[in-house]
Amino acid sequence: MSEIGVQYHGNGNIHIIGEYDEFEKKQGVWRKYHWTGKLYSETLFLDDKEHGLEKFYDEDGDLVETRLWNNGELIDLIKND
């Protein structure tokens, strides 16, 4: 059985949202948001470790950085200028 985890900014907008498995480990896509409500990052988790692509966005919604993870180890980092 899984559970959705949610944290909020002081203004009531969602700050972080994602899924925990029955062992309380992060699984799947976790999203963080700027206080304005716009997407800040998307991170893939597997058994509580970053795994796969992680993307970061500025407040205009432009992709500014991408990270590639393998079982919690950072493999590559790409900055978008």
Buried (B, 14 or more C-beta within 10 A) or exposed (E): EEEEEEEEBEEEEEBBBBBBBEEEBBBEBBBBBBEEEEBBBBBBBBEBBBBBBBBBBEEEEEEBBBBBBEEEEEEEEEEEE
